[in-house]
Amino acid sequence: MVQNWHQSAQTQKQVRAEIERVLDADLPETYDRTTFKQKCDNVYDLAVDYAMKGRKWAASAAISR
């Protein structure tokens, strides 16, 4: 966990890449590129919004499965 990750371009890229990795593994294969990008954008935007508002967000692979 990195505080204020949304203020660092490098960390933003890492978060975005991880979102894409997770969604690529878990979203249906029937999603086209445009839909996949839209889903990634939605999750990333939500994460940034939470971070900017100081809201806590924690996720665990064990919980989400």
Biopython code that builds the backbone (N, CA, C, O; Angstrom):
import numpy as np
from Bio.PDB.StructureBuilder import StructureBuilder

atoms = [
    (1, "MET", "N", (0.842, -1.176, 0.000)),
    (1, "MET", "CA", (0.000, 0.000, 0.000)),
    (1, "MET", "C", (0.888, 1.241, 0.000)),
    (1, "MET", "O", (1.855, 1.332, 0.756)),
    (2, "VAL", "N", (0.547, 2.168, -0.842)),
    (2, "VAL", "CA", (1.306, 3.399, -0.976)),
    (2, "VAL", "C", (0.359, 4.569, -0.759)),
    (2, "VAL", "O", (-0.624, 4.725, -1.484)),
    (3, "GLN", "N", (0.658, 5.386, 0.237)),
    (3, "GLN", "CA", (-0.159, 6.567, 0.468)),
    (3, "GLN", "C", (0.052, 7.553, -0.665)),
    (3, "GLN", "O", (1.160, 7.698, -1.183)),
    (4, "ASN", "N", (-1.018, 8.223, -1.042)),
    (4, "ASN", "CA", (-0.987, 9.247, -2.092)),
    (4, "ASN", "C", (-0.436, 8.724, -3.416)),
    (4, "ASN", "O", (0.221, 9.459, -4.154)),
    (5, "TRP", "N", (-0.704, 7.458, -3.712)),
    (5, "TRP", "CA", (-0.204, 6.853, -4.950)),
    (5, "TRP", "C", (-0.689, 7.610, -6.173)),
    (5, "TRP", "O", (-0.014, 7.636, -7.203)),
    (6, "HIS", "N", (-1.857, 8.224, -6.060)),
    (6, "HIS", "CA", (-2.450, 8.921, -7.206)),
    (6, "HIS", "C", (-1.692, 10.195, -7.570)),
    (6, "HIS", "O", (-1.981, 10.813, -8.595)),
    (7, "GLN", "N", (-0.726, 10.595, -6.742)),
    (7, "GLN", "CA", (0.052, 11.804, -7.016)),
    (7, "GLN", "C", (1.358, 11.507, -7.753)),
    (7, "GLN", "O", (2.093, 12.432, -8.099)),
    (8, "SER", "N", (1.648, 10.258, -7.990)),
    (8, "SER", "CA", (2.885, 9.858, -8.668)),
    (8, "SER", "C", (2.545, 9.187, -9.998)),
    (8, "SER", "O", (1.815, 8.197, -10.036)),
    (9, "ALA", "N", (3.075, 9.732, -11.073)),
    (9, "ALA", "CA", (2.802, 9.168, -12.401)),
    (9, "ALA", "C", (3.265, 7.720, -12.496)),
    (9, "ALA", "O", (2.589, 6.893, -13.107)),
    (10, "GLN", "N", (4.402, 7.410, -11.903)),
    (10, "GLN", "CA", (4.921, 6.043, -11.964)),
    (10, "GLN", "C", (3.998, 5.080, -11.223)),
    (10, "GLN", "O", (3.709, 3.991, -11.720)),
    (11, "THR", "N", (3.539, 5.472, -10.047)),
    (11, "THR", "CA", (2.649, 4.606, -9.274)),
    (11, "THR", "C", (1.290, 4.493, -9.954)),
    (11, "THR", "O", (0.674, 3.427, -9.927)),
    (12, "GLN", "N", (0.822, 5.558, -10.552)),
    (12, "GLN", "CA", (-0.435, 5.504, -11.299)),
    (12, "GLN", "C", (-0.351, 4.452, -12.400)),
    (12, "GLN", "O", (-1.285, 3.675, -12.595)),
    (13, "LYS", "N", (0.764, 4.429, -13.114)),
    (13, "LYS", "CA", (0.955, 3.444, -14.184)),
    (13, "LYS", "C", (0.965, 2.024, -13.635)),
    (13, "LYS", "O", (0.427, 1.109, -14.258)),
    (14, "GLN", "N", (1.577, 1.841, -12.472)),
    (14, "GLN", "CA", (1.616, 0.511, -11.852)),
    (14, "GLN", "C", (0.219, 0.064, -11.436)),
    (14, "GLN", "O", (-0.150, -1.094, -11.629)),
    (15, "VAL", "N", (-0.547, 0.974, -10.872)),
    (15, "VAL", "CA", (-1.920, 0.646, -10.472)),
    (15, "VAL", "C", (-2.744, 0.305, -11.702)),
    (15, "VAL", "O", (-3.477, -0.684, -11.711)),
    (16, "ARG", "N", (-2.628, 1.108, -12.718)),
    (16, "ARG", "CA", (-3.378, 0.866, -13.965)),
    (16, "ARG", "C", (-3.003, -0.505, -14.564)),
    (16, "ARG", "O", (-3.878, -1.259, -14.989)),
    (17, "ALA", "N", (-1.725, -0.812, -14.594)),
    (17, "ALA", "CA", (-1.271, -2.091, -15.148)),
    (17, "ALA", "C", (-1.820, -3.263, -14.336)),
    (17, "ALA", "O", (-2.199, -4.287, -14.904)),
    (18, "GLU", "N", (-1.864, -3.120, -13.026)),
    (18, "GLU", "CA", (-2.387, -4.197, -12.179)),
    (18, "GLU", "C", (-3.888, -4.376, -12.387)),
    (18, "GLU", "O", (-4.380, -5.504, -12.418)),
    (19, "ILE", "N", (-4.610, -3.284, -12.527)),
    (19, "ILE", "CA", (-6.049, -3.368, -12.822)),
    (19, "ILE", "C", (-6.253, -4.109, -14.132)),
    (19, "ILE", "O", (-7.105, -4.993, -14.216)),
    (20, "GLU", "N", (-5.490, -3.764, -15.148)),
    (20, "GLU", "CA", (-5.615, -4.426, -16.451)),
    (20, "GLU", "C", (-5.277, -5.913, -16.344)),
    (20, "GLU", "O", (-5.940, -6.747, -16.961)),
    (21, "ARG", "N", (-4.250, -6.245, -15.566)),
    (21, "ARG", "CA", (-3.861, -7.650, -15.405)),
    (21, "ARG", "C", (-4.982, -8.448, -14.751)),
    (21, "ARG", "O", (-5.334, -9.534, -15.212)),
    (22, "VAL", "N", (-5.536, -7.906, -13.680)),
    (22, "VAL", "CA", (-6.594, -8.612, -12.954)),
    (22, "VAL", "C", (-7.851, -8.742, -13.819)),
    (22, "VAL", "O", (-8.446, -9.817, -13.897)),
    (23, "LEU", "N", (-8.245, -7.661, -14.458)),
    (23, "LEU", "CA", (-9.453, -7.727, -15.280)),
    (23, "LEU", "C", (-9.249, -8.624, -16.500)),
    (23, "LEU", "O", (-10.183, -9.299, -16.934)),
    (24, "ASP", "N", (-8.057, -8.636, -17.048)),
    (24, "ASP", "CA", (-7.784, -9.511, -18.193)),
    (24, "ASP", "C", (-7.952, -10.976, -17.799)),
    (24, "ASP", "O", (-8.397, -11.798, -18.600)),
    (25, "ALA", "N", (-7.595, -11.285, -16.570)),
    (25, "ALA", "CA", (-7.714, -12.665, -16.094)),
    (25, "ALA", "C", (-9.161, -13.034, -15.736)),
    (25, "ALA", "O", (-9.545, -14.200, -15.825)),
    (26, "ASP", "N", (-9.956, -12.041, -15.333)),
    (26, "ASP", "CA", (-11.276, -12.348, -14.783)),
    (26, "ASP", "C", (-12.479, -11.941, -15.631)),
    (26, "ASP", "O", (-13.575, -12.458, -15.416)),
    (27, "LEU", "N", (-12.308, -11.042, -16.577)),
    (27, "LEU", "CA", (-13.451, -10.639, -17.400)),
    (27, "LEU", "C", (-13.716, -11.675, -18.494)),
    (27, "LEU", "O", (-12.804, -12.393, -18.905)),
    (28, "PRO", "N", (-14.942, -11.752, -18.956)),
    (28, "PRO", "CA", (-15.257, -12.711, -20.026)),
    (28, "PRO", "C", (-14.445, -12.438, -21.291)),
    (28, "PRO", "O", (-14.161, -11.288, -21.625)),
    (29, "GLU", "N", (-14.082, -13.494, -21.974)),
    (29, "GLU", "CA", (-13.300, -13.362, -23.217)),
    (29, "GLU", "C", (-14.112, -12.712, -24.335)),
    (29, "GLU", "O", (-13.548, -12.263, -25.332)),
    (30, "THR", "N", (-15.418, -12.662, -24.174)),
    (30, "THR", "CA", (-16.272, -12.079, -25.204)),
    (30, "THR", "C", (-16.198, -10.558, -25.240)),
    (30, "THR", "O", (-16.694, -9.941, -26.182)),
    (31, "TYR", "N", (-15.583, -9.941, -24.225)),
    (31, "TYR", "CA", (-15.447, -8.481, -24.232)),
    (31, "TYR", "C", (-14.463, -8.081, -25.321)),
    (31, "TYR", "O", (-13.363, -8.628, -25.412)),
    (32, "ASP", "N", (-14.871, -7.119, -26.145)),
    (32, "ASP", "CA", (-13.956, -6.618, -27.170)),
    (32, "ASP", "C", (-12.986, -5.611, -26.528)),
    (32, "ASP", "O", (-13.117, -5.272, -25.352)),
    (33, "ARG", "N", (-12.027, -5.149, -27.312)),
    (33, "ARG", "CA", (-10.998, -4.233, -26.783)),
    (33, "ARG", "C", (-11.600, -2.966, -26.194)),
    (33, "ARG", "O", (-11.162, -2.492, -25.145)),
    (34, "THR", "N", (-12.604, -2.422, -26.870)),
    (34, "THR", "CA", (-13.228, -1.189, -26.406)),
    (34, "THR", "C", (-13.909, -1.396, -25.060)),
    (34, "THR", "O", (-13.770, -0.571, -24.157)),
    (35, "THR", "N", (-14.637, -2.485, -24.926)),
    (35, "THR", "CA", (-15.316, -2.786, -23.669)),
    (35, "THR", "C", (-14.309, -3.047, -22.562)),
    (35, "THR", "O", (-14.490, -2.583, -21.436)),
    (36, "PHE", "N", (-13.247, -3.788, -22.872)),
    (36, "PHE", "CA", (-12.203, -4.057, -21.881)),
    (36, "PHE", "C", (-11.582, -2.752, -21.388)),
    (36, "PHE", "O", (-11.417, -2.561, -20.183)),
    (37, "LYS", "N", (-11.240, -1.856, -22.309)),
    (37, "LYS", "CA", (-10.646, -0.570, -21.926)),
    (37, "LYS", "C", (-11.618, 0.223, -21.065)),
    (37, "LYS", "O", (-11.216, 0.845, -20.082)),
    (38, "GLN", "N", (-12.885, 0.202, -21.428)),
    (38, "GLN", "CA", (-13.895, 0.930, -20.661)),
    (38, "GLN", "C", (-13.990, 0.399, -19.231)),
    (38, "GLN", "O", (-14.082, 1.178, -18.283)),
    (39, "LYS", "N", (-13.968, -0.910, -19.079)),
    (39, "LYS", "CA", (-14.027, -1.512, -17.742)),
    (39, "LYS", "C", (-12.790, -1.138, -16.933)),
    (39, "LYS", "O", (-12.893, -0.813, -15.750)),
    (40, "CYS", "N", (-11.624, -1.183, -17.565)),
    (40, "CYS", "CA", (-10.390, -0.787, -16.881)),
    (40, "CYS", "C", (-10.448, 0.680, -16.473)),
    (40, "CYS", "O", (-10.070, 1.032, -15.355)),
    (41, "ASP", "N", (-10.918, 1.531, -17.371)),
    (41, "ASP", "CA", (-11.052, 2.954, -17.063)),
    (41, "ASP", "C", (-11.980, 3.170, -15.868)),
    (41, "ASP", "O", (-11.683, 3.974, -14.984)),
    (42, "ASN", "N", (-13.097, 2.454, -15.845)),
    (42, "ASN", "CA", (-14.072, 2.608, -14.756)),
    (42, "ASN", "C", (-13.464, 2.238, -13.400)),
    (42, "ASN", "O", (-13.629, 2.965, -12.420)),
    (43, "VAL", "N", (-12.768, 1.113, -13.352)),
    (43, "VAL", "CA", (-12.155, 0.669, -12.095)),
    (43, "VAL", "C", (-11.058, 1.642, -11.681)),
    (43, "VAL", "O", (-10.975, 2.024, -10.514)),
    (44, "TYR", "N", (-10.222, 2.042, -12.625)),
    (44, "TYR", "CA", (-9.129, 2.978, -12.320)),
    (44, "TYR", "C", (-9.686, 4.309, -11.828)),
    (44, "TYR", "O", (-9.209, 4.851, -10.831)),
    (45, "ASP", "N", (-10.687, 4.834, -12.517)),
    (45, "ASP", "CA", (-11.283, 6.109, -12.114)),
    (45, "ASP", "C", (-11.877, 6.026, -10.713)),
    (45, "ASP", "O", (-11.763, 6.974, -9.936)),
    (46, "LEU", "N", (-12.503, 4.914, -10.385)),
    (46, "LEU", "CA", (-13.051, 4.728, -9.046)),
    (46, "LEU", "C", (-11.934, 4.701, -8.006)),
    (46, "LEU", "O", (-12.060, 5.311, -6.944)),
    (47, "ALA", "N", (-10.852, 4.004, -8.304)),
    (47, "ALA", "CA", (-9.718, 3.932, -7.380)),
    (47, "ALA", "C", (-9.110, 5.320, -7.155)),
    (47, "ALA", "O", (-8.782, 5.679, -6.025)),
    (48, "VAL", "N", (-8.962, 6.089, -8.217)),
    (48, "VAL", "CA", (-8.414, 7.450, -8.103)),
    (48, "VAL", "C", (-9.370, 8.324, -7.294)),
    (48, "VAL", "O", (-8.938, 9.091, -6.435)),
    (49, "ASP", "N", (-10.659, 8.206, -7.569)),
    (49, "ASP", "CA", (-11.650, 8.992, -6.832)),
    (49, "ASP", "C", (-11.578, 8.683, -5.337)),
    (49, "ASP", "O", (-11.580, 9.597, -4.512)),
    (50, "TYR", "N", (-11.516, 7.415, -4.992)),
    (50, "TYR", "CA", (-11.388, 7.021, -3.583)),
    (50, "TYR", "C", (-10.123, 7.615, -2.978)),
    (50, "TYR", "O", (-10.161, 8.164, -1.877)),
    (51, "ALA", "N", (-9.008, 7.511, -3.686)),
    (51, "ALA", "CA", (-7.731, 8.005, -3.170)),
    (51, "ALA", "C", (-7.763, 9.518, -2.961)),
    (51, "ALA", "O", (-7.275, 10.016, -1.946)),
    (52, "MET", "N", (-8.331, 10.239, -3.907)),
    (52, "MET", "CA", (-8.386, 11.695, -3.810)),
    (52, "MET", "C", (-9.272, 12.159, -2.658)),
    (52, "MET", "O", (-9.029, 13.209, -2.062)),
    (53, "LYS", "N", (-10.289, 11.379, -2.353)),
    (53, "LYS", "CA", (-11.208, 11.742, -1.271)),
    (53, "LYS", "C", (-10.768, 11.169, 0.072)),
    (53, "LYS", "O", (-11.440, 11.354, 1.086)),
    (54, "GLY", "N", (-9.639, 10.475, 0.069)),
    (54, "GLY", "CA", (-9.127, 9.904, 1.303)),
    (54, "GLY", "C", (-9.914, 8.709, 1.803)),
    (54, "GLY", "O", (-9.814, 8.340, 2.974)),
    (55, "ARG", "N", (-10.690, 8.106, 0.930)),
    (55, "ARG", "CA", (-11.465, 6.930, 1.306)),
    (55, "ARG", "C", (-10.557, 5.712, 1.266)),
    (55, "ARG", "O", (-9.645, 5.627, 0.443)),
    (56, "LYS", "N", (-10.809, 4.805, 2.132)),
    (56, "LYS", "CA", (-9.987, 3.592, 2.217)),
    (56, "LYS", "C", (-10.520, 2.540, 1.249)),
    (56, "LYS", "O", (-11.725, 2.408, 1.036)),
    (57, "TRP", "N", (-9.583, 1.805, 0.677)),
    (57, "TRP", "CA", (-9.935, 0.733, -0.239)),
    (57, "TRP", "C", (-8.946, -0.388, -0.014)),
    (57, "TRP", "O", (-7.736, -0.196, -0.128)),
    (58, "ALA", "N", (-9.452, -1.529, 0.297)),
    (58, "ALA", "CA", (-8.581, -2.695, 0.470)),
    (58, "ALA", "C", (-9.205, -3.864, -0.269)),
    (58, "ALA", "O", (-10.420, -4.060, -0.245)),
    (59, "ALA", "N", (-8.364, -4.623, -0.916)),
    (59, "ALA", "CA", (-8.849, -5.787, -1.655)),
    (59, "ALA", "C", (-7.930, -6.959, -1.376)),
    (59, "ALA", "O", (-6.742, -6.806, -1.090)),
    (60, "SER", "N", (-8.517, -8.108, -1.470)),
    (60, "SER", "CA", (-7.729, -9.325, -1.263)),
    (60, "SER", "C", (-8.227, -10.372, -2.246)),
    (60, "SER", "O", (-9.430, -10.537, -2.449)),
    (61, "ALA", "N", (-7.292, -11.065, -2.843)),
    (61, "ALA", "CA", (-7.670, -12.138, -3.768)),
    (61, "ALA", "C", (-8.487, -13.201, -3.051)),
    (61, "ALA", "O", (-9.399, -13.784, -3.637)),
    (62, "ALA", "N", (-8.173, -13.452, -1.808)),
    (62, "ALA", "CA", (-8.907, -14.465, -1.050)),
    (62, "ALA", "C", (-10.343, -14.043, -0.803)),
    (62, "ALA", "O", (-11.241, -14.886, -0.787)),
    (63, "ILE", "N", (-10.574, -12.755, -0.612)),
    (63, "ILE", "CA", (-11.920, -12.259, -0.364)),
    (63, "ILE", "C", (-12.723, -12.208, -1.655)),
    (63, "ILE", "O", (-13.904, -12.555, -1.662)),
    (64, "SER", "N", (-12.100, -11.782, -2.746)),
    (64, "SER", "CA", (-12.831, -11.568, -3.987)),
    (64, "SER", "C", (-13.145, -12.850, -4.735)),
    (64, "SER", "O", (-13.907, -12.820, -5.701)),
    (65, "ARG", "N", (-12.593, -13.952, -4.326)),
    (65, "ARG", "CA", (-12.824, -15.198, -5.069)),
    (65, "ARG", "C", (-13.864, -16.048, -4.399)),
    (65, "ARG", "O", (-14.185, -17.132, -4.886)),
]
sb = StructureBuilder()
sb.init_structure("model")
sb.init_model(0)
sb.init_chain("A")
sb.init_seg("    ")
for serial, (resi, resn, name, xyz) in enumerate(atoms, 1):
    if name == "N":
        sb.init_residue(resn, " ", resi, " ")
    sb.init_atom(name, np.array(xyz, "f"), 0.0, 1.0, " ", f" {name:<3s}", serial, name[0])
structure = sb.get_structure()
